[in-house]
């Protein structure tokens, strides 16, 4: 399932600024945390919420694996 263009843009901004990320599946929100602030991206699924969440998880995991010097550390925390 493809992400909406709005969600994809918001998630890319969150990934560029957050040091830790978690997904609140109940509220359909991706939360990010940096040393300065917290971020929230409200997801707008285009169809099944479960399938949409499964589409987002690889995006987050792949982005964090690439961002951490090509070491695949836990995707939800970026180490400095």
N, CA and C atoms as an extended XYZ file, in Angstrom:
240
Properties=species:S:1:pos:R:3:atomname:S:1:resname:S:1:resid:I:1 pbc="F F F"
N         0.844       -1.173        0.000 N   UNK     1
C         0.000        0.000        0.000 CA  UNK     1
C         0.892        1.239        0.000 C   UNK     1
N         0.540        2.187       -0.811 N   UNK     2
C         1.314        3.409       -0.918 CA  UNK     2
C         0.891        4.423        0.144 C   UNK     2
N         1.867        5.206        0.616 N   UNK     3
C         1.570        6.274        1.572 CA  UNK     3
C         0.992        7.470        0.841 C   UNK     3
N         0.164        8.234        1.530 N   UNK     4
C        -0.311        9.477        0.931 CA  UNK     4
C         0.882       10.429        0.824 C   UNK     4
N         0.859       11.310       -0.143 N   UNK     5
C         1.988       12.235       -0.346 CA  UNK     5
C         2.190       13.128        0.878 C   UNK     5
N         1.111       13.523        1.537 N   UNK     6
C         1.224       14.348        2.748 CA  UNK     6
C         1.927       13.584        3.871 C   UNK     6
N         1.511       12.327        4.088 N   UNK     7
C         2.131       11.526        5.140 CA  UNK     7
C         3.603       11.279        4.832 C   UNK     7
N         3.916       10.987        3.584 N   UNK     8
C         5.302       10.720        3.217 CA  UNK     8
C         6.180       11.949        3.482 C   UNK     8
N         5.701       13.132        3.118 N   UNK     9
C         6.456       14.362        3.361 CA  UNK     9
C         6.630       14.609        4.857 C   UNK     9
N         5.561       14.493        5.615 N   UNK    10
C         5.638       14.714        7.062 CA  UNK    10
C         6.578       13.715        7.739 C   UNK    10
N         6.538       12.459        7.305 N   UNK    11
C         7.422       11.456        7.889 CA  UNK    11
C         8.882       11.725        7.536 C   UNK    11
N         9.147       12.202        6.324 N   UNK    12
C        10.526       12.527        5.948 CA  UNK    12
C        11.063       13.674        6.808 C   UNK    12
N        10.247       14.671        7.084 N   UNK    13
C        10.656       15.777        7.959 CA  UNK    13
C        10.904       15.255        9.374 C   UNK    13
N        10.015       14.404        9.859 N   UNK    14
C        10.185       13.826       11.187 CA  UNK    14
C        11.486       13.019       11.260 C   UNK    14
N        11.751       12.198       10.246 N   UNK    15
C        12.970       11.389       10.228 CA  UNK    15
C        14.228       12.248       10.220 C   UNK    15
N        14.166       13.388        9.572 N   UNK    16
C        15.335       14.267        9.494 CA  UNK    16
C        15.625       14.953       10.828 C   UNK    16
N        14.621       15.048       11.696 N   UNK    17
C        14.783       15.822       12.929 CA  UNK    17
C        14.714       15.030       14.221 C   UNK    17
N        14.182       13.832       14.188 N   UNK    18
C        13.968       13.069       15.419 CA  UNK    18
C        15.137       12.140       15.715 C   UNK    18
N        15.376       11.933       16.990 N   UNK    19
C        16.405       10.996       17.432 CA  UNK    19
C        15.790        9.670       17.877 C   UNK    19
N        14.519        9.687       18.195 N   UNK    20
C        13.794        8.475       18.567 CA  UNK    20
C        12.385        8.577       17.996 C   UNK    20
N        11.854        7.425       17.587 N   UNK    21
C        10.538        7.400       16.954 CA  UNK    21
C         9.745        6.220       17.503 C   UNK    21
N         8.444        6.442       17.675 N   UNK    22
C         7.554        5.335       18.011 CA  UNK    22
C         6.245        5.542       17.267 C   UNK    22
N         5.542        4.446       17.069 N   UNK    23
C         4.248        4.491       16.386 CA  UNK    23
C         3.167        4.187       17.408 C   UNK    23
N         2.219        5.103       17.540 N   UNK    24
C         1.044        4.881       18.381 CA  UNK    24
C        -0.052        4.337       17.461 C   UNK    24
N        -0.174        3.019       17.433 N   UNK    25
C        -1.109        2.377       16.510 CA  UNK    25
C        -2.565        2.670       16.840 C   UNK    25
N        -2.863        2.876       18.105 N   UNK    26
C        -4.243        3.171       18.514 CA  UNK    26
C        -4.712        4.495       17.931 C   UNK    26
N        -3.848        5.509       18.019 N   UNK    27
C        -4.204        6.862       17.555 CA  UNK    27
C        -3.795        7.127       16.117 C   UNK    27
N        -3.066        6.180       15.483 N   UNK    28
C        -2.542        6.359       14.118 CA  UNK    28
C        -1.653        7.606       14.045 C   UNK    28
N        -0.686        7.650       14.974 N   UNK    29
C         0.238        8.779       15.080 CA  UNK    29
C         1.662        8.238       15.152 C   UNK    29
N         2.584        8.882       14.432 N   UNK    30
C         3.999        8.582       14.569 CA  UNK    30
C         4.587        9.716       15.400 C   UNK    30
N         5.226        9.347       16.510 N   UNK    31
C         5.783       10.329       17.439 CA  UNK    31
C         7.296       10.320       17.324 C   UNK    31
N         7.889       11.497       17.323 N   UNK    32
C         9.339       11.623       17.271 CA  UNK    32
C         9.811       12.489       18.419 C   UNK    32
N        11.041       12.270       18.836 N   UNK    33
C        11.615       13.017       19.947 CA  UNK    33
C        13.026       13.447       19.573 C   UNK    33
N        13.325       14.715       19.784 N   UNK    34
C        14.687       15.217       19.620 CA  UNK    34
C        15.100       15.823       20.956 C   UNK    34
N        16.310       16.307       21.040 N   UNK    35
C        16.758       16.903       22.294 CA  UNK    35
C        16.018       18.202       22.596 C   UNK    35
N        15.427       18.804       21.579 N   UNK    36
C        14.774       20.097       21.758 CA  UNK    36
C        13.248       20.039       21.815 C   UNK    36
N        12.639       19.038       21.175 N   UNK    37
C        11.178       19.033       21.109 CA  UNK    37
C        10.627       17.673       20.738 C   UNK    37
N         9.303       17.573       20.798 N   UNK    38
C         8.586       16.373       20.381 CA  UNK    38
C         7.823       16.681       19.087 C   UNK    38
N         7.662       15.654       18.266 N   UNK    39
C         6.949       15.777       17.002 CA  UNK    39
C         5.834       14.742       16.970 C   UNK    39
N         4.766       15.057       16.273 N   UNK    40
C         3.698       14.081       16.038 CA  UNK    40
C         3.219       14.233       14.612 C   UNK    40
N         3.075       13.103       13.935 N   UNK    41
C         2.523       13.077       12.584 CA  UNK    41
C         1.254       12.240       12.644 C   UNK    41
N         0.128       12.877       12.417 N   UNK    42
C        -1.153       12.178       12.358 CA  UNK    42
C        -1.260       11.502       10.993 C   UNK    42
N        -1.409       10.204       10.987 N   UNK    43
C        -1.478        9.464        9.733 CA  UNK    43
C        -2.891        9.496        9.161 C   UNK    43
N        -2.960        9.549        7.846 N   UNK    44
C        -4.247        9.543        7.159 CA  UNK    44
C        -4.266        8.370        6.194 C   UNK    44
N        -4.624        7.179        6.703 N   UNK    45
C        -4.596        5.984        5.857 CA  UNK    45
C        -5.565        6.057        4.689 C   UNK    45
N        -5.107        5.520        3.571 N   UNK    46
C        -5.954        5.424        2.375 CA  UNK    46
C        -6.401        3.972        2.258 C   UNK    46
N        -7.285        3.550        3.143 N   UNK    47
C        -7.729        2.158        3.161 CA  UNK    47
C        -7.549        1.573        4.550 C   UNK    47
N        -7.153        0.311        4.606 N   UNK    48
C        -7.000       -0.406        5.864 CA  UNK    48
C        -5.892        0.198        6.727 C   UNK    48
N        -6.210        0.501        7.976 N   UNK    49
C        -5.228        1.084        8.897 CA  UNK    49
C        -4.073        0.117        9.149 C   UNK    49
N        -4.371       -1.173        9.292 N   UNK    50
C        -3.315       -2.165        9.530 CA  UNK    50
C        -2.352       -2.244        8.365 C   UNK    50
N        -2.857       -2.275        7.160 N   UNK    51
C        -1.991       -2.332        5.970 CA  UNK    51
C        -1.169       -1.060        5.849 C   UNK    51
N        -1.748        0.069        6.213 N   UNK    52
C        -1.035        1.352        6.146 CA  UNK    52
C         0.134        1.359        7.130 C   UNK    52
N        -0.112        0.866        8.337 N   UNK    53
C         0.963        0.781        9.334 CA  UNK    53
C         2.078       -0.141        8.859 C   UNK    53
N         1.725       -1.230        8.212 N   UNK    54
C         2.739       -2.142        7.678 CA  UNK    54
C         3.546       -1.483        6.565 C   UNK    54
N         2.972       -0.508        5.873 N   UNK    55
C         3.699        0.226        4.834 CA  UNK    55
C         4.674        1.232        5.433 C   UNK    55
N         4.336        1.773        6.582 N   UNK    56
C         5.170        2.799        7.216 CA  UNK    56
C         6.378        2.198        7.919 C   UNK    56
N         6.210        1.051        8.532 N   UNK    57
C         7.289        0.437        9.307 CA  UNK    57
C         8.569        0.234        8.491 C   UNK    57
N         8.531       -0.324        7.284 N   UNK    58
C         9.776       -0.471        6.519 CA  UNK    58
C        10.418        0.875        6.168 C   UNK    58
N         9.596        1.882        5.879 N   UNK    59
C        10.140        3.208        5.581 CA  UNK    59
C        10.948        3.721        6.765 C   UNK    59
N        10.389        3.625        7.959 N   UNK    60
C        11.091        4.089        9.151 CA  UNK    60
C        12.338        3.253        9.411 C   UNK    60
N        12.211        1.956        9.303 N   UNK    61
C        13.339        1.064        9.558 CA  UNK    61
C        14.469        1.315        8.568 C   UNK    61
N        14.160        1.392        7.284 N   UNK    62
C        15.191        1.621        6.268 CA  UNK    62
C        15.850        2.968        6.428 C   UNK    62
N        15.090        3.995        6.746 N   UNK    63
C        15.660        5.333        6.912 CA  UNK    63
C        16.623        5.368        8.079 C   UNK    63
N        16.263        4.716        9.186 N   UNK    64
C        17.147        4.716       10.348 CA  UNK    64
C        18.370        3.858       10.127 C   UNK    64
N        18.239        2.757        9.424 N   UNK    65
C        19.415        1.926        9.131 CA  UNK    65
C        20.411        2.712        8.280 C   UNK    65
N        19.921        3.482        7.332 N   UNK    66
C        20.810        4.267        6.483 CA  UNK    66
C        21.395        5.456        7.218 C   UNK    66
N        20.645        6.031        8.138 N   UNK    67
C        21.092        7.233        8.832 CA  UNK    67
C        22.168        6.951        9.868 C   UNK    67
N        22.281        5.723       10.311 N   UNK    68
C        23.217        5.414       11.387 CA  UNK    68
C        24.439        4.709       10.813 C   UNK    68
N        25.138        5.407        9.946 N   UNK    69
C        26.399        4.921        9.375 CA  UNK    69
C        26.305        3.501        8.832 C   UNK    69
N        25.207        3.220        8.186 N   UNK    70
C        24.971        1.923        7.552 CA  UNK    70
C        24.992        0.750        8.520 C   UNK    70
N        24.869        1.020        9.809 N   UNK    71
C        24.714       -0.039       10.794 CA  UNK    71
C        23.228       -0.122       11.104 C   UNK    71
N        22.697       -1.286       11.068 N   UNK    72
C        21.261       -1.424       11.306 CA  UNK    72
C        21.008       -1.564       12.806 C   UNK    72
N        21.071       -0.453       13.502 N   UNK    73
C        20.759       -0.404       14.924 CA  UNK    73
C        19.250       -0.418       15.081 C   UNK    73
N        18.748       -0.581       16.289 N   UNK    74
C        17.285       -0.554       16.460 CA  UNK    74
C        16.685        0.673       15.774 C   UNK    74
N        15.700        0.432       14.943 N   UNK    75
C        15.196        1.500       14.082 CA  UNK    75
C        14.492        2.609       14.821 C   UNK    75
N        14.059        2.355       16.033 N   UNK    76
C        13.288        3.360       16.753 CA  UNK    76
C        14.171        4.328       17.548 C   UNK    76
N        15.474        4.108       17.599 N   UNK    77
C        16.372        5.017       18.310 CA  UNK    77
C        17.602        5.261       17.453 C   UNK    77
N        17.911        6.524       17.207 N   UNK    78
C        19.111        6.886       16.475 CA  UNK    78
C        20.168        7.289       17.490 C   UNK    78
N        21.306        6.626       17.483 N   UNK    79
C        22.379        6.937       18.415 CA  UNK    79
C        23.287        8.008       17.832 C   UNK    79
N        23.706        8.936       18.681 N   UNK    80
C        24.595       10.012       18.231 CA  UNK    80
C        26.035        9.546       18.206 C   UNK    80
